[in-house]
Amino acid sequence: MTVLTLAFGQIRLRPAAFVGLAMALFLAVGAVTLFGELMAAALTAPAGRERAAVGPGLGLIAGAFGEIAVLVAFFVVANTLGFAVRQQHRELALLRTVAATPRQVRRLVRRQVLVTVLLVSPAGCAAGAVGAGRFLDALLAREMAAPGSTIPRSPVPMLAAVAAALGIGLLSAAFAARRISRIAPAAAMTASTVEHGRTGPLRVVGGLIVLAGGGMLCRLVATQPPEKAGQAALLTALVLLVAVALLGPLLAGALVVVLGAPIRAVARRSGWLADGNLRGYTHRLAAAVTPVALLVGLSCTMVSMTSTVEQAAQRLRGTSLTTVTSASDVWLRQVELALLVCFAAVSTVNTLAALTADRRREFALLRLIGATRRQLLRMLCTETLLIAAVGVVLGTAVAGLVGGAFHLTVTGSALPSVPLGDYAWIAVGAAALIAPGILGAGLRAASGPATELVGGQRG
C-alpha cells in the first residue's frame, strides 16, 4: 500500500477532519489568486495613467492585501491542519507500532496536504479570478486604479496561488506531524488517548519571544507616520495572535479559573463539570480559544483603526491625515476586514466542531454513569459561554494593544477608540458563530449507543 493510497484512505475515513483544511486552503488559493491578478493588472496598466488614481495605487493595494492574506492563511491552515492530524492521532500511532518510520508518517501528512490542495485549487483559482474582476471594477469606480486597467489573461497568478497554498500547507504539515513522528511508538499510542501534560518549554519560550516581538512592533506602530501605520498595525495584531496561540494553554487555563468562578457559583453541576473539562484539557481549550481570539482580535483592531481615523478626520481636516481618512480608505479597510473575517470564521467553526465531535467517547462515558442528553447540553452551553468569554478577552487584549498604538500615532493619545456598539456586535457575533458548531457537533457526538462508543466500535 503506497503512501498516496493511505492519504486518500484517511481523507475518506475522516472527511469531517479535512473539510476545514479544504476550506482554509480554498480561501488561501482564492485570496492569492485575487491579489495576484490585481498585481498583474497594476504591472500591465497603461503607461502614464497611474497618477490619475486616488490613494495608494493598485500595486500597493494588491501587495498590502496579499501580504496580510498570506499571513492569515498560514495561521488558519496551520491551525486546521493541526486539528486534522490530531484527529488521526490514533491511526498514525497504530502505523508507528507496525514499523512505520517517522519519515513515512511525515510523508503521509504531506501527501494529505498535496491531495487537498489539488482538489480545491480549481475552485479556488476560479473564485479568485472572479473576485479580482469585481474588486478591480470597484476600485475603478472609486478612481483608485489607473483608468483602463484590466486583468491580463495569464496563468501566472493562479500557478503562484497554488504554489503558495502548497508551500503554506507543507510548512504547516512539518509542524503538525512533528510530535507524533518524534516520540516512540508505544508513547504515540498513549498520547493518542491521553492529552499530554505541561506545555513544552520550547513552546513557552517561543511564545514569549513572539510576544516580545509583538511589543516591539507596537512601539514601531506608535512611532510610524499615520499613513504607514495601518498595515504595520495589522501585522502587529497577527504577531500578537501567534503569541496567544503559542501561550494558549497557559493564558486560557488562567482565564478559565477567573471567568469560571461566577459560573461555578451560579450553575453548580453543569458549571463545575464544564470548568473541570476545560481546565483538565488546557491544550484542547487553547485550540478552541485561539480561532475565537483571532476573529475578535482582527475585527476589533480594524474597527478601532477605522474609528480612530474617522475621529481624526473630523478634528484635523486638511492635514496629512487625509491620506488615511478618506472614504475610499475606510472602504478598503472594510474589504480587508471582510476577507480576514472569512478566514477567521472558517478556522473558528471548523476547530470547534471538530473538537466537540472528537469527544464521542467522553460523552458516552458520561451517559453510562447516568448523565442525560439534557445535562450534556447544559454542560456544552456552559463550555460555549466560557470559550467565548476567554476568546473575547484575549482578542480584546490584542486589539487594545494594537489599537492603542495606532491611536497614539494618529491622535497622540494611547487610549484606543472602539465604538461600544460595534464591540458588542463583534462579541455577540463570535458567540453566535461558535455556539452552533459546539452544540450541533456535541448533540451528534452524544447520539448512538454509548457502549459501542466506549468500546471503540464507533467514532
C-alpha positions in Angstrom: 0.0 0.0 0.0 1.5 3.3 -1.1 1.6 6.5 1.0 -0.7 8.2 -1.5 -3.2 5.4 -1.1 -3.1 5.8 2.6 -3.5 9.6 2.3 -6.7 9.1 0.2 -7.9 6.5 2.7 -7.5 8.8 5.7 -9.4 11.6 3.9 -12.2 9.2 3.0 -12.2 7.8 6.6 -12.4 11.2 8.3 -13.9 13.7 5.8 -15.0 16.0 8.6 -11.4 16.4 9.7 -10.4 17.7 6.3 -13.4 19.9 5.5 -11.9 22.8 7.5 -8.5 22.3 5.9 -10.0 22.2 2.4 -12.0 25.4 3.2 -8.8 27.2 4.5 -6.8 26.1 1.5 -9.6 27.2 -0.8 -9.6 30.6 0.7 -5.8 30.8 0.5 -5.8 29.9 -3.2 -8.6 32.3 -3.9 -7.1 35.2 -2.0 -3.6 34.8 -3.5 -5.2 34.5 -7.0 -7.3 37.6 -6.4 -4.4 39.8 -5.3 -2.0 38.2 -7.9 -4.4 39.1 -10.6 -4.6 42.7 -9.3 -0.8 42.9 -9.2 -0.7 41.7 -12.8 -3.3 44.4 -13.7 -1.1 47.0 -12.0 2.0 45.9 -13.9 0.2 46.0 -17.2 -1.7 49.2 -16.6 -1.5 51.9 -19.4 1.7 53.9 -19.1 1.3 57.4 -17.7 -2.1 56.8 -16.1 -1.0 55.7 -12.7 -1.0 59.3 -11.4 -4.7 59.6 -12.2 -5.6 57.0 -9.4 -6.7 58.2 -6.0 -5.0 56.7 -3.0 -2.0 54.3 -2.7 -2.5 52.8 -6.1 -3.5 49.3 -7.4 0.0 47.8 -6.9 0.3 48.9 -3.3 -3.2 47.8 -2.5 -2.7 44.3 -4.0 0.7 43.9 -2.3 -0.5 45.0 1.1 -3.7 43.0 1.0 -1.8 40.0 -0.4 0.8 40.1 2.4 -1.8 40.1 5.2 -3.9 37.4 3.4 -0.9 35.1 3.1 0.0 35.5 6.8 -3.6 34.9 8.0 -3.8 31.9 5.6 -0.7 30.4 7.1 -2.2 30.9 10.6 -5.5 29.4 9.7 -4.1 26.5 7.7 -1.6 25.6 10.4 -4.5 25.5 12.9 -6.9 23.4 10.8 -4.1 21.0 9.7 -3.0 20.6 13.3 -6.6 19.5 14.0 -6.8 17.1 11.1 -3.5 15.5 12.3 -4.7 15.4 15.9 -7.9 13.6 14.9 -5.8 11.0 13.1 -3.5 10.5 16.1 -4.8 7.0 16.8 -4.3 5.8 13.3 -0.9 7.4 12.9 0.1 5.8 16.3 -1.0 2.4 15.0 1.1 2.9 11.9 4.1 3.6 14.1 3.5 0.4 16.1 3.6 -1.7 12.9 7.0 -0.4 11.9 6.1 2.9 10.0 9.1 5.2 10.3 8.8 8.9 11.4 9.7 9.9 7.9 6.9 7.8 6.4 4.4 9.4 8.8 5.5 12.9 7.9 5.3 11.9 4.2 1.7 10.7 4.7 0.7 14.1 6.2 2.4 15.9 3.3 0.5 13.7 0.8 -2.7 14.6 2.5 -1.9 18.3 2.1 -1.0 17.7 -1.5 -4.2 15.9 -2.3 -6.3 18.6 -0.6 -4.6 21.4 -2.4 -5.0 19.8 -5.8 -8.7 19.1 -5.0 -9.5 22.7 -4.0 -7.2 24.6 -6.4 -9.5 24.7 -9.5 -12.4 26.2 -7.5 -10.1 28.5 -5.5 -8.5 29.9 -8.7 -11.9 30.4 -10.4 -13.3 32.2 -7.3 -10.2 34.3 -7.0 -10.3 35.3 -10.7 -14.0 36.3 -10.4 -13.3 38.2 -7.2 -10.3 40.0 -8.9 -12.5 41.3 -11.7 -15.2 42.6 -9.4 -12.7 44.1 -7.0 -10.9 45.9 -9.9 -14.3 47.2 -11.1 -15.0 48.6 -7.6 -11.5 50.3 -7.5 -12.1 51.8 -10.9 -15.5 53.1 -9.9 -13.8 54.9 -6.9 -10.9 56.1 -9.1 -8.4 54.1 -7.0 -6.9 52.3 -10.0 -5.4 53.7 -13.2 -8.1 54.2 -15.9 -8.1 51.4 -18.5 -6.7 48.8 -16.1 -7.7 45.3 -16.9 -7.0 41.8 -15.6 -4.5 40.2 -18.1 -5.1 36.7 -19.3 -2.2 34.9 -17.7 -2.0 31.7 -15.7 0.9 33.0 -13.6 -1.2 34.4 -10.7 -3.1 31.1 -10.5 0.0 29.0 -10.6 1.6 31.3 -8.0 -1.5 30.9 -5.8 -1.4 27.1 -6.0 2.3 27.1 -5.2 1.8 29.5 -2.3 -1.0 27.3 -0.8 1.1 24.2 -1.3 4.0 25.9 0.5 1.8 27.1 3.3 0.3 23.6 3.7 3.7 21.7 3.6 5.2 24.1 6.1 2.2 23.6 8.4 2.5 19.9 7.9 6.0 19.9 9.2 4.8 21.4 12.5 1.7 19.4 12.7 3.4 16.0 12.3 6.4 16.8 14.4 5.2 15.4 17.7 3.6 12.1 16.5 6.6 11.4 14.4 9.3 12.0 17.0 8.0 10.1 20.0 8.3 6.3 20.4 5.5 4.1 19.0 4.3 3.0 22.5 4.2 6.6 23.6 2.4 7.6 20.5 -0.4 5.1 21.3 -0.7 6.5 24.8 -0.7 10.1 23.5 -3.5 9.3 21.1 -5.9 8.7 24.0 -4.5 11.0 26.8 -3.7 14.7 26.4 0.0 15.3 27.2 0.6 17.3 30.3 2.5 20.5 30.7 3.2 23.0 27.9 6.6 22.3 26.5 9.4 24.7 27.4 10.2 25.4 23.7 6.6 26.4 23.1 6.6 28.7 26.1 10.0 30.3 25.2 8.8 30.7 21.6 5.6 32.3 22.7 7.5 34.8 25.0 9.8 35.7 22.1 6.9 36.3 19.7 5.2 38.3 22.4 8.3 40.4 22.9 8.4 40.9 19.1 4.8 42.0 19.1 5.6 44.5 21.8 8.4 45.9 19.8 6.1 46.2 16.7 3.5 48.0 18.9 6.2 50.5 19.7 7.1 50.8 16.0 3.4 51.4 15.1 3.2 54.2 17.7 6.2 56.0 16.1 5.2 55.5 12.4 3.7 58.3 10.3 -0.1 57.9 10.2 -0.2 56.9 6.5 2.2 54.0 7.2 0.9 52.8 10.5 -2.2 50.9 9.2 -0.6 47.9 7.6 2.0 47.7 10.4 -0.8 47.6 12.9 -2.4 44.6 11.2 0.9 42.8 11.1 1.4 43.5 14.8 -2.0 42.1 15.6 -1.2 38.9 13.8 2.1 38.6 15.6 0.4 39.0 19.0 -2.2 36.4 18.0 0.6 34.0 17.2 1.9 34.6 20.7 -1.6 33.9 22.1 -1.7 30.6 20.1 1.7 29.5 21.5 0.9 30.6 25.1 -2.7 29.5 24.8 -2.7 26.6 27.3 -1.3 28.9 30.0 -3.3 32.0 29.2 -6.6 30.2 28.6 -6.2 28.0 31.6 -5.6 31.0 33.9 -8.6 32.9 32.4 -10.9 29.9 32.9 -10.1 29.9 36.6 -11.1 33.5 36.9 -14.0 33.6 34.5 -15.3 30.3 35.6 -15.7 31.2 39.2 -19.1 33.0 38.8 -20.4 30.3 36.5 -19.5 27.6 39.0 -21.3 29.6 41.7 -24.5 30.0 39.6 -24.6 26.7 37.8 -23.1 24.3 40.3 -23.4 21.0 38.4 -23.0 21.9 34.7 -20.7 24.8 35.7 -18.4 22.5 37.7 -18.3 19.9 35.0 -17.7 22.3 32.2 -15.0 24.1 34.2 -13.3 20.8 35.0 -13.4 19.7 31.3 -11.8 23.0 30.2 -9.1 23.2 33.0 -8.3 19.5 32.7 -7.6 19.7 28.9 -5.8 23.0 28.5 -4.4 22.2 25.1 -7.8 21.4 23.8 -9.1 24.6 25.4 -6.3 26.6 23.8 -7.1 25.1 20.4 -10.8 26.1 20.8 -10.0 29.6 22.1 -7.3 30.6 19.5 -9.6 31.0 16.5 -12.1 33.0 18.6 -9.3 35.3 19.7 -8.2 35.6 16.0 -11.7 36.5 14.9 -12.3 39.1 17.8 -8.8 40.4 17.7 -8.7 41.2 13.9 -12.3 42.5 13.9 -11.7 44.8 16.9 -8.4 46.0 15.5 -9.9 47.0 12.2 -12.9 48.7 13.8 -10.7 50.5 16.2 -8.4 51.8 13.4 -11.4 52.9 11.3 -12.9 54.7 14.3 -9.6 56.4 15.0 -9.1 57.8 11.5 -12.7 58.9 11.3 -12.4 60.8 14.5 -9.1 62.3 13.4 -10.6 63.4 10.1 -13.3 65.3 11.9 -10.8 67.2 14.0 -7.9 67.7 11.7 -9.2 68.2 8.2 -6.7 69.4 5.6 -3.7 67.8 7.3 -1.5 64.9 6.4 -4.2 62.6 7.9 -6.2 63.0 4.7 -4.2 60.1 3.2 -5.7 57.7 5.7 -9.1 59.2 6.5 -10.8 59.3 3.1 -14.0 57.4 2.4 -12.0 55.2 0.0 -9.6 54.3 2.7 -12.4 53.4 5.0 -13.9 51.2 2.3 -10.6 49.5 1.7 -10.4 48.7 5.4 -13.9 47.2 5.4 -13.0 45.0 2.4 -9.8 43.8 4.2 -11.8 43.2 7.4 -14.3 41.1 5.4 -11.5 39.0 4.0 -9.9 38.4 7.4 -13.2 37.6 9.0 -13.8 34.9 6.3 -10.5 33.2 7.2 -11.1 33.5 11.0 -14.7 32.3 10.7 -13.6 29.2 8.8 -11.0 28.4 11.4 -13.4 29.0 14.3 -16.3 26.9 13.1 -14.1 24.0 11.9 -12.0 23.9 15.0 -14.8 24.0 17.5 -17.0 21.5 15.6 -14.0 19.1 15.2 -13.0 19.4 18.8 -16.5 18.6 20.1 -17.1 15.8 17.6 -13.8 14.2 18.8 -15.3 13.8 22.3 -17.7 11.0 21.5 -16.2 8.5 24.0 -16.1 11.2 26.7 -19.8 11.9 26.2 -20.6 8.2 26.1 -18.8 7.6 29.4 -20.9 10.4 31.0 -24.1 8.8 29.7 -23.1 5.4 31.1 -22.7 6.9 34.6 -26.2 8.5 34.4 -25.9 11.8 32.5 -28.9 12.7 30.3 -28.7 14.4 27.0 -30.3 17.5 28.6 -27.5 17.6 31.2 -24.8 17.2 28.4 -26.5 20.0 26.5 -26.3 22.3 29.6 -22.7 21.4 30.1 -21.9 22.2 26.4 -23.8 25.5 26.7 -21.6 26.4 29.8 -18.5 25.4 27.9 -19.5 27.5 24.9 -20.0 30.6 27.2 -16.6 30.1 28.8 -14.8 29.5 25.5 -16.5 32.6 24.0 -15.6 34.7 27.1 -11.9 33.6 27.1 -11.6 34.2 23.3 -13.2 37.6 23.5 -10.9 38.6 26.4 -7.7 37.5 24.6 -8.8 39.1 21.3 -9.8 42.3 23.1 -6.4 42.4 24.8 -4.6 42.1 21.4 -6.9 44.7 19.8 -6.4 47.0 22.8 -2.6 47.0 22.5 -2.6 47.5 18.7 -5.4 50.0 18.7 -3.8 52.0 21.4 -0.5 52.1 19.5 -2.3 53.2 16.3 -4.4 55.8 18.2 -1.2 57.2 19.7 0.4 57.8 16.3 -2.7 59.3 14.8 -4.1 61.4 17.7 -1.4 61.5 20.3 -3.5 59.6 22.8 -2.8 55.9 23.7 -6.4 55.2 24.7 -7.8 53.1 21.8 -11.1 54.1 20.1 -13.6 51.3 19.9 -17.3 52.1 19.5 -19.1 50.1 22.2 -21.9 49.2 19.8 -19.5 47.7 17.3 -17.6 45.9 20.0 -20.8 44.4 21.4 -21.8 43.1 17.9 -18.4 41.5 17.5 -18.6 39.8 20.8 -22.1 38.6 20.3 -21.3 37.6 16.7 -18.3 35.5 17.9 -20.5 33.7 20.4 -23.3 33.1 17.9 -20.7 31.7 15.4 -19.2 29.2 17.8 -22.5 28.1 19.5 -23.9 26.1 16.5 -20.5 24.4 16.0 -20.2 23.2 19.6 -23.8 22.4 20.3 -24.6 20.8 16.9 -21.5 18.6 16.9 -22.0 17.8 20.6 -25.5 16.6 20.1 -24.5 14.5 17.2 -21.5 13.1 19.1 -23.7 12.2 22.1 -26.1 10.2 19.9 -25.8 6.5 19.3 -25.2 3.5 21.7 -22.9 4.6 24.5 -21.5 1.1 25.0 -20.3 0.9 21.4 -18.7 4.3 21.5 -16.8 3.5 24.7 -15.7 0.2 23.3 -14.3 1.8 20.3 -16.7 0.2 17.8 -17.9 3.6 16.6 -16.4 7.1 16.3 
